[in-house]
Amino acid sequence: MKKILLLFVLAAISISCKNEEKKETKKENFPNELAKVFEKHGGIEAWKKAKTLSFNKGDEVYTTDLQSRKIVVKAPNYSLGFDGKEVWLSQKDSTAFKGNKNFYYNLYFYFYAMPFVLADDGIMYEKTTDLVFDGVSYPGFKISYKANIGSSPDDNYLIYYNKDSYQMEWLAYTVTFNSKKPSEKYSIIRYNDWNSVSSLLLPKSITWYNQDSIGAPTEPKRAATEFTLPLISDTKISDSFFEKPTK
């Protein structure tokens, strides 16, 4: 029902936005191999034109304005989001949401919007050592951020792809949100399968893996995290949608 309502909202707004002025597409500058990964997943131009992304993770419904990165996460007993200025939390009681709202509100958006979020401004790229799993080598790139970009500029990502198809296969990442210090401790995710959503290839499920002494993946750490009801739209949602509920 929530997804149906969102579709109606998008359709209504679309009528009033037909005369919106088109923006010039900025020419991007990525390493050639990484550009092929983006192209395999639908292309940066298509991603940049999209206005709204929505998906479900369990009973959480995520809706993001892709241009401003405003976001709302709605669950039965709580909601949280970013209105463009601050991260907010609304819950039925003090135990409904047990995480850190500032860390959690866009966490799964980033995992879901791979590899496209690795084309954001302020990113630096460098080739990294291949990841080897079950005898198969996956080439990769290290992604780091320029100073003062985002809330955790010391975070690093390692993206690995299929050397023949250029489809993304693995993501390794560090977490520096709490420590605010660089880290060499990586967690690793396998991107299991994909959905074609409005010409973009977005993940259907991801699985965290255990790692050996040198950081190579070994076996799944837990059951796969599944994403459902994906939606990409070129229609912008009203800013009021992302504001904290008044009750």
Backbone bond lengths (Angstrom), bond angles and torsions (degrees), N, CA, C in turn:
res aa  C-N    CA-C-N  psi(-1)  N-CA   C-N-CA  omega(-1)  CA-C   N-CA-C  phi
1 M - - - 1.460 - - 1.531 111.03 -
2 K 1.354 116.94 -43.16 1.464 120.71 179.43 1.520 110.50 -60.76
3 K 1.342 116.24 -39.69 1.463 119.86 -179.09 1.517 110.56 -67.60
4 I 1.346 117.03 -38.14 1.459 121.18 178.95 1.524 109.91 -64.31
5 L 1.338 116.83 -43.40 1.457 121.02 178.23 1.524 111.15 -60.90
6 L 1.343 116.10 -40.81 1.461 120.47 179.09 1.522 110.48 -62.26
7 L 1.337 117.44 -40.56 1.455 121.06 179.12 1.523 110.92 -62.33
8 F 1.356 116.73 -40.93 1.458 120.02 177.97 1.521 110.89 -63.76
9 V 1.331 116.62 -41.76 1.470 120.95 178.23 1.519 110.71 -59.84
10 L 1.328 115.68 -45.19 1.462 120.20 -179.39 1.524 111.18 -63.75
11 A 1.333 116.00 -40.93 1.458 119.80 -179.69 1.521 111.07 -63.91
12 A 1.331 116.56 -42.02 1.469 121.06 -179.54 1.517 111.64 -64.31
13 I 1.324 115.50 -43.09 1.468 119.62 -178.60 1.521 110.53 -68.42
14 S 1.332 116.26 -33.22 1.457 121.11 -178.20 1.515 111.25 -58.63
15 I 1.353 117.41 -37.59 1.456 121.75 -178.59 1.523 110.98 -62.31
16 S 1.336 116.41 -37.81 1.463 120.77 -177.17 1.515 113.49 -84.32
17 C 1.343 115.75 -5.85 1.477 118.60 -175.14 1.522 112.76 -112.82
18 K 1.346 118.21 13.12 1.462 120.26 -174.97 1.511 112.56 -64.24
19 N 1.317 115.92 -30.27 1.464 119.38 -177.31 1.522 113.52 -93.12
20 E 1.343 115.81 11.91 1.469 119.12 -179.51 1.526 110.28 -61.65
21 E 1.292 115.69 134.89 1.454 121.13 -177.49 1.523 111.33 -66.84
22 K 1.326 116.47 134.61 1.462 120.33 179.86 1.524 110.03 -75.90
23 K 1.328 115.19 142.31 1.458 120.50 178.69 1.525 109.69 -98.33
24 E 1.308 114.93 147.81 1.455 119.01 175.90 1.509 110.72 -67.72
25 T 1.322 116.29 140.61 1.456 120.22 177.47 1.526 109.43 -85.84
26 K 1.304 116.20 122.18 1.455 120.80 -178.12 1.520 109.63 -76.45
27 K 1.291 117.40 134.98 1.456 121.45 177.19 1.521 109.39 -70.79
28 E 1.320 115.77 127.19 1.457 120.45 -176.44 1.525 110.45 -92.28
29 N 1.317 115.83 158.29 1.454 120.89 -178.48 1.523 108.84 -132.56
30 F 1.333 117.07 92.09 1.454 122.77 179.62 1.523 109.26 -117.05
31 P 1.333 116.87 160.81 1.472 118.28 167.88 1.529 109.24 -55.66
32 N 1.322 117.29 144.45 1.464 121.14 -174.35 1.523 112.86 -55.09
33 E 1.338 116.70 -43.48 1.462 119.70 -177.75 1.524 111.38 -65.37
34 L 1.333 116.61 -40.22 1.453 119.92 -179.72 1.530 110.82 -69.74
35 A 1.320 116.54 -34.65 1.467 120.17 175.06 1.528 110.31 -60.21
36 K 1.335 116.63 -35.36 1.469 120.41 178.10 1.526 111.17 -69.72
37 V 1.338 117.20 -31.90 1.463 120.52 175.54 1.529 109.63 -64.97
38 F 1.338 116.45 -47.86 1.460 120.01 178.34 1.530 110.68 -59.20
39 E 1.327 115.88 -41.22 1.461 120.27 -179.05 1.526 111.04 -65.55
40 K 1.326 116.93 -39.87 1.462 121.35 177.60 1.527 110.77 -58.81
41 H 1.319 116.71 -34.11 1.456 121.31 -176.73 1.532 113.16 -91.25
42 G 1.315 116.69 9.42 1.462 120.12 174.11 1.511 115.13 120.12
43 G 1.327 116.14 -13.33 1.459 119.82 174.69 1.514 114.96 94.87
44 I 1.322 115.23 142.14 1.460 121.79 -179.52 1.526 111.90 -64.19
45 E 1.330 117.66 -35.58 1.461 119.60 -179.50 1.518 110.85 -60.45
46 A 1.335 117.22 -45.13 1.469 120.77 179.16 1.521 110.79 -63.93
47 W 1.329 116.79 -39.42 1.463 120.98 178.61 1.523 111.04 -64.42
48 K 1.321 116.97 -43.21 1.458 120.88 -178.43 1.524 112.06 -66.82
49 K 1.322 117.44 -29.44 1.468 120.92 -179.56 1.527 111.87 -77.72
50 A 1.325 117.04 -24.99 1.464 120.34 -178.23 1.522 109.98 -65.71
51 K 1.330 116.78 142.09 1.457 121.09 -179.28 1.527 112.45 -105.76
52 T 1.335 116.97 -36.52 1.466 120.58 -172.89 1.519 110.88 -132.41
53 L 1.326 115.64 136.69 1.463 122.58 175.18 1.522 108.08 -125.15
54 S 1.337 115.85 133.76 1.458 120.52 176.14 1.529 109.23 -138.83
55 F 1.333 115.25 144.64 1.462 121.26 175.37 1.522 108.36 -160.32
56 N 1.329 115.66 163.76 1.461 122.03 176.85 1.518 110.01 -111.33
57 K 1.330 115.12 142.25 1.470 122.62 168.84 1.519 106.31 -127.75
58 G 1.321 115.89 105.48 1.455 118.67 -173.80 1.514 109.53 60.42
59 D 1.338 117.62 -127.57 1.462 120.37 179.76 1.522 112.66 -95.62
60 E 1.323 117.22 12.01 1.460 122.03 175.67 1.530 109.71 -96.39
61 V 1.317 115.87 133.92 1.465 122.36 176.49 1.525 108.43 -111.44
62 Y 1.325 116.56 119.89 1.462 122.93 -178.05 1.528 109.39 -103.26
63 T 1.328 116.21 131.65 1.457 121.40 174.96 1.523 108.13 -134.12
64 T 1.328 116.73 126.14 1.465 121.48 -174.91 1.520 111.07 -129.72
65 D 1.332 116.29 134.10 1.458 122.40 167.43 1.530 106.03 -81.66
66 L 1.315 116.41 110.89 1.466 120.23 -172.38 1.521 113.12 -70.93
67 Q 1.307 118.13 -19.69 1.461 120.21 179.98 1.529 111.50 -82.05
68 S 1.325 117.15 -42.40 1.462 121.53 -177.35 1.525 112.77 -99.60
69 R 1.344 116.56 -15.89 1.466 125.10 -174.68 1.537 111.80 64.80
70 K 1.327 116.83 22.19 1.459 118.79 167.15 1.522 107.72 -66.42
71 I 1.329 116.92 147.98 1.462 119.38 -173.41 1.522 110.75 -150.48
72 V 1.328 115.02 148.74 1.457 121.96 171.69 1.525 108.14 -131.67
73 V 1.327 115.79 133.46 1.464 123.00 173.21 1.513 106.96 -116.46
74 K 1.335 116.97 117.53 1.462 120.75 -177.67 1.514 110.26 -114.80
75 A 1.327 115.77 129.63 1.455 123.80 175.81 1.529 107.47 -128.62
76 P 1.336 118.46 167.95 1.466 119.66 -177.27 1.529 114.60 -56.87
77 N 1.335 117.64 -36.14 1.468 120.20 -173.90 1.530 114.44 -111.91
78 Y 1.320 117.53 0.41 1.462 119.91 179.77 1.518 109.87 -160.44
79 S 1.301 114.96 164.81 1.461 122.19 169.66 1.520 107.62 -146.82
80 L 1.308 115.70 151.56 1.456 120.63 176.57 1.510 108.13 -148.83
81 G 1.303 115.58 163.55 1.452 117.70 -178.72 1.506 113.02 -178.89
82 F 1.323 113.39 -175.17 1.465 122.09 178.81 1.519 106.94 -129.73
83 D 1.331 116.83 120.67 1.466 121.56 -174.97 1.523 113.37 -94.94
84 G 1.328 116.23 9.16 1.457 121.01 -178.15 1.517 112.58 103.60
85 K 1.350 115.91 -17.64 1.459 120.86 179.63 1.520 112.03 -123.90
86 E 1.324 116.24 -41.87 1.461 119.19 -177.61 1.520 110.99 -145.09
87 V 1.331 114.17 158.05 1.463 121.32 174.93 1.522 107.91 -89.25
88 W 1.327 117.04 131.14 1.462 121.15 -177.63 1.525 110.70 -123.13
89 L 1.336 115.09 160.51 1.467 122.31 178.28 1.515 108.37 -139.00
90 S 1.329 116.04 133.27 1.459 122.56 175.23 1.527 107.30 -130.39
91 Q 1.336 117.27 127.02 1.461 120.02 -177.23 1.521 111.49 -145.05
92 K 1.326 114.87 155.97 1.459 120.32 -176.89 1.519 111.75 -71.23
93 D 1.333 116.97 -31.71 1.463 120.89 172.94 1.515 108.12 -150.60
94 S 1.310 117.02 170.50 1.467 121.55 -171.47 1.521 113.87 -69.34
95 T 1.330 117.53 -10.12 1.474 120.00 -179.26 1.523 112.43 -106.24
96 A 1.332 118.16 0.90 1.467 121.01 -176.38 1.528 111.91 -63.83
97 F 1.329 116.38 -42.86 1.472 121.37 178.32 1.516 108.44 -116.51
98 K 1.325 116.70 123.86 1.459 120.27 -172.47 1.527 114.06 -108.48
99 G 1.310 117.49 0.91 1.459 119.59 -177.41 1.521 112.56 -94.10
100 N 1.337 114.55 -167.94 1.465 122.67 174.51 1.528 106.79 -98.31
101 K 1.317 117.13 111.60 1.463 120.34 -173.82 1.527 112.31 -59.57
102 N 1.338 117.05 -36.02 1.469 120.72 -178.16 1.525 112.47 -68.62
103 F 1.309 116.25 -28.70 1.465 120.97 178.46 1.525 111.18 -86.27
104 Y 1.338 115.50 -36.44 1.467 120.03 -168.10 1.524 114.76 -86.89
105 Y 1.321 118.07 -27.96 1.465 119.57 -165.98 1.530 113.67 -57.55
106 N 1.331 118.31 -34.38 1.468 119.46 -179.79 1.528 113.13 -118.64
107 L 1.341 116.79 12.44 1.457 120.75 -176.89 1.522 111.85 -59.01
108 Y 1.314 116.98 -52.53 1.464 119.90 -176.54 1.524 112.41 -77.78
109 F 1.308 116.88 -22.11 1.465 118.15 170.77 1.521 109.97 -59.13
110 Y 1.332 116.99 -45.50 1.460 120.19 -179.03 1.530 111.33 -64.60
111 F 1.315 117.43 -42.69 1.458 119.23 178.37 1.532 110.66 -64.77
112 Y 1.332 115.97 -38.11 1.462 119.76 -176.90 1.533 111.95 -75.11
113 A 1.311 117.16 -35.36 1.464 121.09 -174.53 1.528 112.80 -86.55
114 M 1.323 117.44 11.10 1.463 120.68 172.47 1.527 109.60 -67.72
115 P 1.339 118.22 146.52 1.471 127.05 0.05 1.520 113.68 -88.36
116 F 1.342 117.67 1.50 1.464 120.15 -168.53 1.523 114.19 -64.11
117 V 1.339 117.86 -32.89 1.473 118.74 179.64 1.524 111.41 -66.95
118 L 1.320 117.40 -13.37 1.459 120.44 176.33 1.526 111.39 -83.75
119 A 1.331 115.33 12.80 1.463 121.19 173.09 1.527 110.82 -113.95
120 D 1.334 117.18 11.38 1.466 120.97 179.41 1.525 111.51 -64.86
121 D 1.320 115.47 163.18 1.468 120.57 177.40 1.527 110.50 -64.72
122 G 1.317 116.17 152.82 1.459 121.55 174.73 1.512 114.87 80.28
123 I 1.337 116.98 16.35 1.467 121.12 -177.39 1.524 110.83 -101.94
124 M 1.329 115.29 143.91 1.463 122.25 175.55 1.525 108.64 -118.06
125 Y 1.339 116.00 143.83 1.460 121.65 -175.41 1.527 110.91 -121.90
126 E 1.328 115.27 142.18 1.463 119.77 171.32 1.522 109.44 -150.55
127 K 1.316 115.79 146.38 1.465 121.07 -179.92 1.517 109.26 -66.22
128 T 1.332 115.98 143.93 1.452 120.69 178.85 1.522 110.42 -128.26
129 T 1.322 116.65 168.45 1.453 121.68 179.95 1.523 110.65 -63.32
130 D 1.330 116.40 142.58 1.465 120.87 178.99 1.518 110.82 -59.08
131 L 1.314 116.08 147.16 1.457 122.26 168.89 1.523 107.67 -91.79
132 V 1.333 116.69 135.42 1.474 121.08 179.40 1.521 108.67 -117.22
133 F 1.337 115.66 126.16 1.462 121.33 178.51 1.525 108.77 -141.17
134 D 1.325 116.42 126.37 1.473 122.14 -178.14 1.523 111.72 52.80
135 G 1.326 115.59 38.79 1.457 120.53 176.41 1.520 115.27 79.62
136 V 1.319 117.55 1.77 1.467 121.87 -179.68 1.524 109.55 -106.21
137 S 1.327 116.32 132.86 1.463 121.45 179.12 1.526 110.59 -95.44
138 Y 1.331 115.19 134.22 1.460 121.40 178.25 1.525 108.72 -118.99
139 P 1.334 118.23 113.11 1.469 120.12 177.13 1.528 110.24 -64.40
140 G 1.332 115.60 157.62 1.459 117.06 -177.76 1.510 114.80 -154.35
141 F 1.321 114.35 170.06 1.459 122.64 175.64 1.518 109.46 -129.99
142 K 1.316 115.26 145.29 1.457 121.47 172.30 1.520 108.13 -93.89
143 I 1.318 114.95 133.20 1.460 121.39 179.14 1.517 108.55 -115.10
144 S 1.314 116.86 124.42 1.464 121.87 176.05 1.523 108.20 -130.89
145 Y 1.335 115.76 168.46 1.460 120.97 -173.13 1.526 111.75 -117.14
146 K 1.305 115.01 147.39 1.457 119.66 172.79 1.527 108.94 -67.69
147 A 1.321 116.22 159.06 1.465 121.01 -177.76 1.527 111.28 -57.73
148 N 1.336 115.28 142.70 1.466 123.18 175.54 1.523 114.28 67.01
149 I 1.347 116.51 22.74 1.459 120.59 174.51 1.523 108.61 -98.40
150 G 1.330 116.75 114.35 1.456 121.11 178.95 1.520 112.69 74.31
151 S 1.357 115.21 -175.90 1.464 120.77 -177.48 1.519 112.78 -82.33
152 S 1.340 117.21 -15.51 1.470 120.84 -179.35 1.526 109.71 -137.90
153 P 1.347 117.59 70.37 1.462 120.53 -175.87 1.520 114.18 -66.34
154 D 1.352 117.34 -14.07 1.460 119.69 179.16 1.524 112.68 -87.99
155 D 1.341 117.15 -2.17 1.465 119.45 175.84 1.526 110.03 -64.09
156 N 1.313 115.86 145.09 1.459 121.97 174.01 1.519 109.40 -126.23
157 Y 1.327 115.32 148.69 1.458 121.53 175.88 1.526 109.21 -126.55
158 L 1.317 115.33 147.55 1.457 121.81 171.71 1.519 107.33 -122.67
159 I 1.319 117.28 116.73 1.455 121.24 179.19 1.529 108.71 -105.21
160 Y 1.323 116.17 132.38 1.467 122.04 -179.83 1.524 108.85 -122.43
161 Y 1.335 115.61 142.40 1.457 119.79 -173.49 1.531 111.03 -135.47
162 N 1.326 115.10 162.31 1.464 121.76 175.35 1.528 108.53 -69.58
163 K 1.313 116.63 125.04 1.469 120.00 -173.17 1.518 113.05 -69.80
164 D 1.339 117.59 -17.33 1.465 120.68 179.44 1.526 112.06 -95.57
165 S 1.347 116.72 -45.46 1.466 120.30 -176.09 1.523 113.46 -94.91
166 Y 1.331 117.41 -18.35 1.463 124.69 -175.30 1.530 112.72 67.08
167 Q 1.318 117.62 16.67 1.461 120.90 174.10 1.521 109.51 -77.41
168 M 1.324 116.38 137.85 1.456 120.96 178.12 1.522 110.18 -63.34
169 E 1.362 116.50 137.80 1.465 120.47 -178.20 1.530 113.20 -123.37
170 W 1.337 117.61 -35.60 1.468 121.75 -175.25 1.522 110.31 -139.56
171 L 1.328 115.36 153.74 1.458 122.22 172.37 1.522 108.96 -137.72
172 A 1.323 117.06 125.20 1.467 122.01 171.35 1.526 107.03 -111.06
173 Y 1.331 116.80 146.50 1.458 119.21 -175.86 1.524 110.78 -153.62
174 T 1.328 115.38 153.06 1.457 121.76 173.36 1.521 109.07 -105.53
175 V 1.322 116.59 158.31 1.464 122.00 177.50 1.523 108.28 -122.99
176 T 1.324 116.23 117.67 1.472 120.75 -179.45 1.527 111.40 -122.35
177 F 1.331 117.43 11.71 1.465 121.49 -175.02 1.525 111.69 -57.02
178 N 1.336 116.49 -45.42 1.468 119.95 -176.62 1.525 112.63 -81.83
179 S 1.336 116.52 -43.89 1.468 120.35 -175.33 1.528 112.99 -77.72
180 K 1.357 115.92 -29.32 1.464 121.98 -175.08 1.530 111.28 59.81
181 K 1.340 115.82 25.32 1.469 120.79 179.07 1.526 109.25 -129.10
182 P 1.342 117.43 148.09 1.467 119.88 177.04 1.524 111.17 -57.16
183 S 1.334 116.20 149.12 1.462 121.28 -178.78 1.515 109.91 -137.87
184 E 1.313 115.97 148.08 1.469 122.30 174.67 1.517 110.90 -106.55
185 K 1.331 116.37 6.42 1.468 120.76 179.35 1.524 109.10 -90.25
186 Y 1.326 116.08 111.82 1.452 121.94 -177.37 1.524 111.38 -103.64
187 S 1.321 116.23 140.88 1.457 122.40 164.47 1.521 106.48 -98.78
188 I 1.333 117.29 157.87 1.463 118.65 -175.23 1.520 111.20 -136.85
189 I 1.327 115.07 138.31 1.468 123.72 -177.53 1.522 109.48 -123.93
190 R 1.321 115.13 137.40 1.469 119.97 171.16 1.531 108.54 -98.87
191 Y 1.319 116.28 131.02 1.462 121.71 175.67 1.525 107.43 -91.11
192 N 1.336 114.48 104.11 1.461 120.58 -167.17 1.523 114.38 -74.77
193 D 1.314 115.83 -50.13 1.460 119.88 -177.17 1.522 108.94 -152.25
194 W 1.328 114.63 170.09 1.459 119.58 -168.38 1.518 112.02 -135.33
195 N 1.328 116.57 153.90 1.461 124.72 173.09 1.521 109.08 -113.22
196 S 1.313 116.93 140.62 1.456 120.55 170.25 1.522 107.36 -89.85
197 V 1.330 115.88 115.63 1.465 121.76 -175.62 1.526 108.52 -124.39
198 S 1.329 116.83 106.47 1.473 121.13 -179.24 1.524 110.99 51.00
199 S 1.305 116.06 45.99 1.479 125.81 176.72 1.519 114.12 79.49
200 L 1.339 117.98 -4.81 1.461 121.37 177.55 1.527 110.17 -101.48
201 L 1.330 116.30 141.00 1.454 121.83 179.30 1.527 108.17 -94.46
202 L 1.336 115.97 111.44 1.454 122.45 -176.93 1.524 110.06 -122.97
203 P 1.340 118.36 151.18 1.468 120.53 -170.69 1.532 113.78 -68.81
204 K 1.320 113.87 140.24 1.463 121.34 174.84 1.521 110.35 -92.08
205 S 1.333 116.31 -33.16 1.469 120.78 175.52 1.523 109.74 -158.95
206 I 1.333 115.34 154.05 1.458 121.86 176.94 1.525 108.78 -135.49
207 T 1.346 116.43 152.91 1.464 120.70 -177.63 1.523 110.06 -134.28
208 W 1.333 116.22 126.32 1.463 120.62 172.83 1.527 109.07 -75.96
209 Y 1.337 116.14 141.12 1.463 121.80 -177.80 1.526 111.58 -117.62
210 N 1.322 115.19 146.90 1.461 120.39 166.99 1.520 108.43 -70.26
211 Q 1.342 115.47 162.26 1.462 120.16 -177.48 1.519 110.42 -132.98
212 D 1.337 115.46 152.77 1.458 119.83 177.55 1.526 109.80 -85.69
213 S 1.308 116.72 -169.39 1.471 121.59 -173.77 1.525 113.68 -65.30
214 I 1.317 117.19 -21.32 1.473 119.97 179.27 1.531 111.71 -104.89
215 G 1.334 116.05 7.67 1.458 119.64 175.08 1.511 116.06 91.85
216 A 1.337 117.54 3.00 1.463 120.39 179.39 1.528 110.10 -77.22
217 P 1.331 118.80 143.77 1.469 120.85 -179.96 1.522 111.20 -67.39
218 T 1.326 116.09 145.03 1.470 120.97 -179.32 1.530 111.14 -118.18
219 E 1.349 117.36 -69.57 1.464 120.56 179.37 1.526 108.16 -143.07
220 P 1.331 117.26 162.81 1.469 119.99 -178.87 1.523 112.63 -57.10
221 K 1.328 115.32 138.41 1.458 121.18 179.35 1.524 110.92 -81.54
222 R 1.323 115.82 -33.11 1.467 121.77 179.89 1.526 108.48 -159.02
223 A 1.316 116.28 177.77 1.463 120.76 -179.75 1.522 110.57 -61.35
224 A 1.313 115.43 154.00 1.458 120.76 -179.23 1.523 111.27 -62.75
225 T 1.328 115.77 146.09 1.465 122.18 171.26 1.516 107.20 -90.79
226 E 1.332 116.53 123.09 1.459 121.10 -175.73 1.525 111.23 -105.11
227 F 1.331 114.66 144.71 1.460 122.39 177.03 1.520 108.75 -116.59
228 T 1.319 116.29 136.36 1.460 120.63 -177.37 1.524 110.75 -132.33
229 L 1.327 115.28 170.59 1.467 123.89 176.59 1.526 113.16 47.92
230 P 1.339 117.55 53.02 1.462 119.93 179.86 1.525 112.08 -71.03
231 L 1.313 115.76 145.56 1.460 121.54 178.63 1.522 109.12 -147.13
232 I 1.335 115.68 129.08 1.466 122.91 171.32 1.518 107.14 -121.63
233 S 1.326 116.85 133.34 1.460 120.17 -179.94 1.524 110.06 -137.48
234 D 1.333 115.34 149.33 1.468 119.51 175.28 1.523 110.90 -94.67
235 T 1.339 116.20 17.24 1.463 122.24 178.35 1.524 110.17 -106.87
236 K 1.303 116.30 135.37 1.464 122.24 179.93 1.523 110.60 -85.13
237 I 1.343 116.64 137.31 1.455 122.29 175.16 1.532 109.32 -87.91
238 S 1.307 116.52 147.48 1.471 121.97 178.86 1.523 110.75 -56.39
239 D 1.332 116.64 142.82 1.462 121.69 179.23 1.527 111.85 -58.87
240 S 1.333 117.04 -29.91 1.461 120.32 -178.20 1.527 112.10 -64.15
241 F 1.314 116.92 -22.83 1.465 120.82 178.88 1.529 111.29 -61.12
242 F 1.342 116.41 -29.78 1.461 121.48 -173.40 1.539 112.72 -94.44
243 E 1.313 116.52 2.17 1.462 119.65 179.67 1.523 111.63 -80.54
244 K 1.318 116.30 154.17 1.460 121.36 179.27 1.527 110.21 -63.88
245 P 1.336 117.40 134.11 1.460 119.65 178.31 1.528 110.70 -59.32
246 T 1.331 116.29 145.45 1.463 120.23 -178.53 1.523 111.63 -82.47
247 K 1.337 117.06 -14.67 1.468 119.86 178.59 1.514 110.09 -151.73
